[in-house]
Amino acid sequence: MSNSKLDRRKKYTRMVLKESLIKLLKEKPIFSITVKEICELADINRSTFYSHYSDQYDLLEKMEEEIIEDMYMYLSQYNFAKEEETLQMTEKLLEYLASKWEICQILLSENNETTFENKVMTVAKNFIIKNHSTAPLDESFSDYLSTFIISGSIHMIKNWLKNGMDKSPKEMAGFLYTLINKRILSL
């Protein structure tokens, strides 16, 4: 059997398992979901599941890592020192979240553990610290300020996803940018 056929089969299996977990996460938290349930919904046998993931938590972790890697890639493409690039980056990041709205909404919902939200906060905080290190703020104040801004932004995005993305990514990016840069940081 050719490698490309095997790779396609692997990709398909992983995709079906991810979709099944997403469907189950809509109904209940991860600790209530079993590998058996995921496999039944995906119509995949358990040995196949275990050839890809160690358990349901591993599958969830891999899904979160994939989104975090994508976010990191988006953030790395822009220069935060340039105002127009910060706005453009925010819009592109929101477009990405909109393209993955279902899983992002589930991972950021109050029904699920906050590990994904904490990972998002860490990525965002690292970029803020890395790109605004010349700010004339004392380090502890800077840490609190970045936590405040990131937490607020995440909760606005959670609300945006919950409301069915009632504003376009461009509108949301402009709103976040104005709120943070023209209101909070200009004080």
N, C-alpha and C positions, 0 to 999 in steps of 0.2 A: 504494500500500500504506500502511496506517495506521501511525502511529508506535508505537502500542501493540503491534502485531504484530511490528514490527521490533525493538522493545525486548525482547519475549519471546524472539525468535529469538536476539538477542545474548546474553541471559541464559542461554538453553539452551546455546548454543555454549560460552560460558565455563564453565558448570557441567560439561559433558561433558569439556572439555579439562582442567579441574582434577581431575575424577575419574580420568581416564586417567593424569595425572601421579602422582597418589597411588598408583594401582595399580602403576605402574612403580617408584616410589620404595620400595615394599615389597620389591622384588626387587634393586634396585641403586641406587648413588648417582647424584646429578644429573649428574655429569660423564660418566657412561656412557649417559645417555639422550639420544636424538636427537629432533628435532622430527618427523621421519618416523615414529618409533615412536609418539609421542603421537598424531599424526594418524591413523595406522592403527588404533590402539586406540579412538579417539574416533569413527572413521568420518567424519572431517572432512578436507577437502582442505587442503593446505599454504597456499594463498593465503588461505583463511579464517583459519587459525591466525595468519598474519602480519598480517592486518587487525586482530587483537586484541593480539598480543604480538610482541616482536622476536625472541625465542628462548626456549628452555626455562628459562633462568635468569630471564628477565623474568616468565614465568608463575609460577615459584616465588616470586620476589620479591613479586609482587602478592598471592599467597596469604598469604605471611607478613605483609605490610602489613595485609591485611584482619583477620587475627587480632590483630595489635598494636593496630590502631584499636579493635577491639571491647574488648580488655583495657583500653585507655586510657579508653574510655567507662564501663566497669564501675568502674574505680578512681575516676573523677571524681565518681561519684554519692555517695560516702561521705566522712564526716568522720573522719579517722584519729585525731583527738584523743579521740573518744568510743570507749570500749572496746567497747561492744556493736556499734557500726557497723564497727569493724575486723574483728570476728569475722563479722558479716553479709556484709561485702564479700568476705572470704576464701571464705566458703561460696558466694556467688554466682559468684565467679571460678572456683572449682572446678566448679560446675555447668556453667558455660560450657565449660570445658575438657573435661568429661565429654561434653557434647553434640557436641564436635568431637574426640573422643578419637582417632579414627583418624589424622587429619592431625597433631594435636599429638604423638601418640606417634611418628610418622614424623619430624617436624621436630625433635623432641628426642632422637631415637635416636642412638646412637654411630655408626651407619652413615652419617649425614649430617653435613654441615659444621655448625659451631657458630654460624653467623651468626644463626640464629633464636634460639638460646639467649642469645647476646650482646644481641640486641635486647630480649628479655624482661628480661634483667638491667638494661639501661639504663632501660627504662620503670619497673621496680620501684624502682630506685635513685633515679630522679628524684622519684618519689612519696614515698619515705622521706625524702629530703633536704628536699623542699618541706614536708612535714607534720611533721617532727620537728626543725626548724631551731633550736628553743629548747633542745634537749638540752644539758646542761652537759658535753659531751664535746669534747675537742680535735678539730679538723677531720680530721686524718689518721687518728686512732683511729676516728672516726665512719665514715670512708670504708671502713676495713678491716672494721669491725663490720658495716656494711650489706652489704658484699660477702660476708662469711661467712654472714650470715643468708639473703640472697637465693640464694646458690649452694646452700646446704643445702636451702632450700625447693624450689628447682627440681629438685634431685636426688631429693628425697622425692616430688615430683609425678611425675617421670619413672618412678620405681619404682612408684608407685600406678597409673599408666597401663599400665605393663608387666605388672603383676599383675592386669590386667582390672578395675581400680577396685574392689578387694575390700572397700573401706570406702566408705560413702556420702560425698558431698561435705561434709555436715554433720559427720560423724565426723572426716574428714581436716582440715577447717577447725579444729575444736576441738583436734585433736592438734597441728597447726602453731602455733596460737595459744598453747596451753599451753607448748609447747616453747620458743617464742621469748620470750613475755612473762613466763612464770612461772619459767623455768629460765635462759635465757641472759641476758636483760636485767635479771633481778632479782639477778644476782651482784654 
